[in-house]
Amino acid sequence: MNIWSVKEAKIVKTYNGDDSIFEVCWNKEGNKVATCFANKKLCVFDIRL
């Protein structure tokens, strides 16, 4: 999973997972993202840079 800076049009952080990403959700503060993987695992990432 790559986190992009829209302003700079570049990848600012990369996270590795176990499988294909099925769904992504952000919290309302915008500092965490949850990902559901095809292998039924859920990961929550702190994406503060």
TORGUDREN-118610 format. One record per residue: x, y, z of N, C-alpha, C, O in turn; residue number from 1; chain; residue in one letter. Coordinates in pm, 1 decimal, always signed. Each point is the difference from the previous one (the first is absolute). Last residue first. Layout:
nudren nu: X, nv: Y, nw: Z, cau: X, cav: Y, caw: Z, cu: X, cv: Y, cw: Z, ou: X, ov: Y, ow: Z, k: NUM, c: A, r: A
...
This chain:
nudren nu: +313.8, nv: +1144.4, nw: +900.3, cau: +131.7, cav: +6.7, caw: -63.8, cu: +99.7, cv: +68.4, cw: +86.9, ou: +116.1, ov: +14.1, ow: -38.5, k: 49, c: A, r: L
nudren nu: -583.9, nv: -322.6, nw: +119.3, cau: +59.0, cav: +131.1, caw: +22.9, cu: +142.7, cv: -0.4, cw: -53.8, ou: +76.3, ov: -93.1, ow: +25.3, k: 48, c: A, r: R
nudren nu: -408.6, nv: -276.4, nw: -21.6, cau: +62.3, cav: +56.3, caw: -120.4, cu: +52.7, cv: +141.7, cw: +20.9, ou: +26.0, ov: +71.6, ow: -96.7, k: 47, c: A, r: I
nudren nu: -166.8, nv: -567.2, nw: +343.0, cau: +13.4, cav: +140.3, caw: +38.8, cu: +76.3, cv: +65.0, cw: -113.6, ou: +116.4, ov: -32.7, ow: -23.0, k: 46, c: A, r: D
nudren nu: -425.9, nv: -426.8, nw: -10.6, cau: +129.0, cav: +66.2, caw: -14.1, cu: -10.2, cv: +143.3, cw: +48.5, ou: -97.5, ov: +69.3, ow: -29.0, k: 45, c: A, r: F
nudren nu: -162.8, nv: -584.3, nw: +60.6, cau: -16.9, cav: +143.7, caw: +20.0, cu: +138.8, cv: +62.3, cw: -0.3, ou: +87.5, ov: -41.3, ow: +76.0, k: 44, c: A, r: V
nudren nu: -331.1, nv: -444.7, nw: -271.7, cau: +114.2, cav: +71.6, caw: +54.3, cu: -36.6, cv: +146.4, cw: +12.3, ou: -66.4, ov: +56.1, ow: -87.1, k: 43, c: A, r: C
nudren nu: -159.3, nv: -589.6, nw: +5.4, cau: -23.8, cav: +143.2, caw: +11.1, cu: +122.6, cv: +63.0, cw: +62.8, ou: +50.3, ov: -49.4, ow: +100.9, k: 42, c: A, r: L
nudren nu: -187.8, nv: -439.0, nw: -389.7, cau: +73.2, cav: +71.7, caw: +104.7, cu: -33.0, cv: +147.3, cw: -5.6, ou: -23.7, ov: +55.3, ow: -107.4, k: 41, c: A, r: K
nudren nu: -121.1, nv: -423.8, nw: -201.6, cau: -84.7, cav: +27.4, caw: +116.1, cu: +75.3, cv: +59.6, cw: +118.2, ou: -45.8, ov: -10.9, ow: +113.8, k: 40, c: A, r: K
nudren nu: +201.3, nv: -74.5, nw: -578.5, cau: +17.1, cav: -117.0, caw: +86.8, cu: -71.2, cv: +16.7, cw: +134.7, ou: +27.1, ov: -74.3, ow: +94.4, k: 39, c: A, r: N
nudren nu: -14.9, nv: +423.7, nw: -426.1, cau: -74.5, cav: -111.8, caw: -56.6, cu: +10.9, cv: -125.7, cw: +86.2, ou: -87.4, ov: -86.4, ow: -6.6, k: 38, c: A, r: A
nudren nu: +139.4, nv: +568.7, nw: +242.3, cau: +69.1, cav: -75.5, caw: -102.8, cu: -84.9, cv: -118.8, cw: -44.7, ou: -89.0, ov: -44.3, ow: +72.6, k: 37, c: A, r: F
nudren nu: +20.0, nv: +560.1, nw: +158.1, cau: -45.9, cav: -139.2, caw: +3.7, cu: +66.1, cv: -71.2, cw: -116.7, ou: -7.7, ov: +45.2, ow: -114.3, k: 36, c: A, r: C
nudren nu: +131.7, nv: +428.2, nw: +409.7, cau: -6.7, cav: -74.3, caw: -125.1, cu: -48.3, cv: -141.6, cw: +27.1, ou: +43.1, ov: -64.5, ow: +95.6, k: 35, c: A, r: T
nudren nu: -15.8, nv: +604.1, nw: +131.1, cau: -22.4, cav: -142.7, caw: +21.6, cu: -12.8, cv: -66.7, cw: -136.2, ou: -65.9, ov: +52.2, ow: -89.9, k: 34, c: A, r: A
nudren nu: +302.2, nv: +428.6, nw: +299.5, cau: -72.3, cav: -67.1, caw: -108.2, cu: -10.6, cv: -148.7, cw: +35.6, ou: +96.2, ov: -61.3, ow: +46.2, k: 33, c: A, r: V
nudren nu: +17.5, nv: +590.1, nw: +191.7, cau: +6.3, cav: -146.0, caw: +1.3, cu: -81.9, cv: -54.1, cw: -116.2, ou: -99.7, ov: +58.9, ow: -41.7, k: 32, c: A, r: K
nudren nu: +134.8, nv: +409.6, nw: +132.2, cau: +135.2, cav: -43.1, caw: +35.6, cu: +15.1, cv: -151.9, cw: +9.7, ou: +109.4, ov: -50.0, ow: +26.0, k: 31, c: A, r: N
nudren nu: -507.3, nv: +363.0, nw: -108.7, cau: +85.3, cav: -17.8, caw: -116.7, cu: +139.9, cv: -47.4, cw: +31.2, ou: +88.8, ov: +9.9, ow: -84.7, k: 30, c: A, r: G
nudren nu: -518.3, nv: +84.9, nw: +346.6, cau: +115.4, cav: +88.6, caw: +16.6, cu: +97.4, cv: -9.9, cw: -116.3, ou: +82.1, ov: +89.5, ow: -20.1, k: 29, c: A, r: E
nudren nu: -467.1, nv: -375.6, nw: +49.2, cau: -39.1, cav: +137.2, caw: -34.1, cu: +112.1, cv: +100.9, cw: +21.0, ou: -3.2, ov: +107.2, ow: -60.5, k: 28, c: A, r: K
nudren nu: +118.0, nv: -614.4, nw: -83.9, cau: -72.5, cav: +59.0, caw: +112.0, cu: -25.8, cv: +147.0, cw: -30.2, ou: +60.7, ov: +55.9, ow: -91.4, k: 27, c: A, r: N
nudren nu: -25.2, nv: -435.6, nw: -300.9, cau: +76.8, cav: +95.0, caw: +80.0, cu: -82.3, cv: +42.4, cw: +120.8, ou: -122.9, ov: +0.1, ow: -5.2, k: 26, c: A, r: W
nudren nu: +140.7, nv: -458.2, nw: -350.7, cau: -78.3, cav: +102.6, caw: +70.8, cu: +94.3, cv: +87.8, cw: +80.7, ou: +96.8, ov: -49.0, ow: +58.2, k: 25, c: A, r: C
nudren nu: -125.5, nv: -376.6, nw: -477.1, cau: +80.1, cav: +97.3, caw: +75.8, cu: -93.3, cv: +102.1, cw: +64.0, ou: -94.3, ov: +46.5, ow: -64.1, k: 24, c: A, r: V
nudren nu: +106.8, nv: -589.8, nw: -187.1, cau: -69.8, cav: +124.0, caw: +36.1, cu: +91.3, cv: +87.3, cw: +85.0, ou: +86.5, ov: -49.8, ow: +72.1, k: 23, c: A, r: E
nudren nu: +74.5, nv: -349.4, nw: -292.0, cau: -140.0, cav: -11.9, caw: -35.8, cu: -76.4, cv: +130.1, cw: +25.4, ou: -88.1, ov: +36.7, ow: -77.7, k: 22, c: A, r: F
nudren nu: +627.5, nv: -206.4, nw: -29.7, cau: -86.6, cav: +83.1, caw: +82.7, cu: -142.0, cv: -5.9, cw: -54.8, ou: -23.1, ov: +18.0, ow: -119.5, k: 21, c: A, r: I
nudren nu: +414.3, nv: -413.3, nw: +85.5, cau: -65.1, cav: +109.8, caw: -71.9, cu: -93.2, cv: +76.2, cw: +94.0, ou: -66.2, ov: -59.6, ow: +84.9, k: 20, c: A, r: S
nudren nu: +450.3, nv: -184.6, nw: +170.9, cau: -80.9, cav: -43.6, caw: -113.2, cu: -56.5, cv: +123.2, cw: -70.6, ou: +37.4, ov: +112.8, ow: +31.9, k: 19, c: A, r: D
nudren nu: +249.5, nv: -89.4, nw: +362.2, cau: +10.8, cav: -142.3, caw: -31.0, cu: -65.1, cv: -41.3, cw: -131.4, ou: +35.2, ov: -103.1, ow: -57.4, k: 18, c: A, r: D
nudren nu: +191.0, nv: +602.7, nw: +164.1, cau: -102.7, cav: -86.3, caw: +56.7, cu: +18.7, cv: -142.2, cw: -47.5, ou: +91.5, ov: -30.0, ow: -76.7, k: 17, c: A, r: G
nudren nu: +191.3, nv: +543.7, nw: +133.6, cau: -13.1, cav: -131.8, caw: -62.2, cu: -106.7, cv: -80.6, cw: +72.3, ou: -9.9, ov: +4.2, ow: +122.6, k: 16, c: A, r: N
nudren nu: +121.6, nv: +553.0, nw: -212.6, cau: -24.0, cav: -105.4, caw: +97.9, cu: -17.9, cv: -130.3, cw: -75.4, ou: -58.0, ov: -2.1, ow: -108.6, k: 15, c: A, r: Y
nudren nu: +267.8, nv: +539.1, nw: +22.9, cau: -43.3, cav: -128.5, caw: -52.8, cu: -14.4, cv: -98.6, cw: +115.4, ou: +87.1, ov: -8.6, ow: +86.5, k: 14, c: A, r: T
nudren nu: -58.8, nv: +586.7, nw: -202.3, cau: +18.6, cav: -111.6, caw: +91.7, cu: -55.2, cv: -126.6, cw: -63.7, ou: -100.6, ov: +4.2, ow: -70.7, k: 13, c: A, r: K
nudren nu: +118.3, nv: +408.0, nw: -167.9, cau: +70.5, cav: +46.6, caw: +119.2, cu: +23.0, cv: -110.7, cw: +102.2, ou: +84.7, ov: +13.9, ow: +88.2, k: 12, c: A, r: V
nudren nu: -171.2, nv: +81.2, nw: -656.7, cau: -21.3, cav: -91.8, caw: +111.3, cu: +80.7, cv: +50.0, cw: +118.9, ou: +119.1, ov: +28.4, ow: -12.4, k: 11, c: A, r: I
nudren nu: -296.4, nv: +325.3, nw: -362.2, cau: +100.0, cav: -105.1, caw: +20.5, cu: -39.0, cv: -87.4, cw: +119.2, ou: -79.4, ov: +40.5, ow: +84.9, k: 10, c: A, r: K
nudren nu: -101.8, nv: +409.8, nw: -261.2, cau: -13.1, cav: -106.4, caw: -100.9, cu: +109.8, cv: -105.2, cw: +11.7, ou: +61.7, ov: -38.9, ow: -99.2, k: 9, c: A, r: A
nudren nu: -177.8, nv: +446.5, nw: +375.3, cau: +131.5, cav: -20.1, caw: -61.0, cu: -0.3, cv: -105.9, cw: -109.5, ou: +100.4, ov: -18.2, ow: -68.9, k: 8, c: A, r: E
nudren nu: -509.2, nv: +129.6, nw: +297.3, cau: +63.6, cav: +129.6, caw: -25.9, cu: +132.6, cv: -16.0, cw: -74.8, ou: +28.6, ov: +74.6, ow: -93.7, k: 7, c: A, r: K
nudren nu: -262.9, nv: -452.6, nw: +255.1, cau: -64.8, cav: +53.5, caw: -119.5, cu: +67.1, cv: +131.3, cw: -39.9, ou: +18.3, ov: +27.6, ow: -118.5, k: 6, c: A, r: V
nudren nu: +187.1, nv: -449.5, nw: +380.2, cau: -22.8, cav: +142.4, caw: +20.2, cu: -60.1, cv: +52.6, cw: -129.4, ou: +66.0, ov: +2.1, ow: -103.9, k: 5, c: A, r: S
nudren nu: -92.0, nv: -530.6, nw: +286.4, cau: +43.7, cav: +101.9, caw: -94.7, cu: -24.0, cv: +140.0, cw: +54.1, ou: -98.2, ov: +24.1, ow: +70.3, k: 4, c: A, r: W
nudren nu: +169.4, nv: -569.4, nw: +90.1, cau: -64.5, cav: +124.8, caw: +39.6, cu: +60.1, cv: +109.1, cw: -87.3, ou: +121.4, ov: +20.4, ow: -1.6, k: 3, c: A, r: I
nudren nu: -167.6, nv: -584.5, nw: -66.4, cau: +76.3, cav: +123.7, caw: -8.2, cu: -85.8, cv: +117.4, cw: +46.0, ou: -117.8, ov: +9.3, ow: -34.5, k: 2, c: A, r: N
nudren nu: +151.7, nv: -581.0, nw: +83.7, cau: -85.0, cav: +115.7, caw: +0.0, cu: +89.8, cv: +122.2, cw: +0.0, ou: +94.3, ov: +8.8, ow: +78.6, k: 1, c: A, r: M
